[in-house]
Amino acid sequence: MQKISASIVLYKNEYNQLMAAVNSLFNNYPELTLYLVDNSPTSELSKIAGNPQIVYSHLPSNPGFGAAHNVAINAAIDENKQYHFIVNPDIYFEGDVIMPMVNYMQQNENIGMMMPQVLNEDKTIQNLPKLLPKPSDILWRKFKRPRNAYNKFINNYELRFVSKEVIYNAPVLSGCFTLLNLKAIKEVGVYDDRYFMYFEDWDLSRRMHRTYQTIYFPSVSVYHGYESGANKNGKLFKIFLQSAFAYFNKWGWLFDKERNIVNAAALAQFK
């Protein structure tokens, strides 16, 4: 039997929304080990951890999204888990999602990360796989002007032109629902905790993509309550900018030869 775990990082979450995520996981795969890492100031959400397969940790210092998931990932590695799901608290799903992803990864040992198709509540697709970004790409996604040029850019950058049923190797995967091959994680490393929130999933995708495939797997889907908080909240936007600077300081601003090579190879899949 596969050794499968998952983690959800909490921060003052709404109880019913969080329980929808937890129940989706256990209804789909009852043998799961679920790590709840709570960055909230209080441990009020510990009441969710009644199931013996739930491991609750309280980190009131709030080290950030990636750092908190690292606590769970390292615990899963210590417990000899093979596959680990990163799950946002605003995710829910029905039907068989976990095993199709695990089986596909198990049959293709060169896969380090996977994500499913992610849907809005109205069943429209969230375009989350991406090419490696340039600084101008980040600005363009925020301001969306001029409109005609933006539409051409976003269709390419977010790989929207690809048929919705195609499984492919994407340079950047979203961290809202991600399957990690822990053997690969032990090789490339966990989340870089210099990112408090935002860009940690892009950074891990990029490191993983160097030696493993990072697969978009639209054969299964989950629902995600996408809030785009950085576009609405000044504090979150500041954190977004700090993470963007950390990312480009690490990987390069205007000069990033690897970015060009990776993006060209990603686009070549569809020619």
Secondary structure, DSSP 8 states (H G I E B T S, - for coil): ---EEEEEEESS--HHHHHHHHHHHHHH-TT-EEEEEE-SSS-GGGGGTTSTTEEEEE-TT---HHHHHHHHHHHHHHTT-SEEEEE-TTEE--SS-HHHHHHHHHH-TTEEEEEEEEE-TTS-B----B----HHHHHHHHH--SHHHHHHHHHHHTTTTS-TT--EE-SB--SSEEEEEHHHHHHH-S--TT-SSSSHHHHHHHHHHTTSEEEEEEEEEEEE----GGGT-HHHHHHHHHHHHHHHHHH-SS--HHHHHHHHHHHHTT-
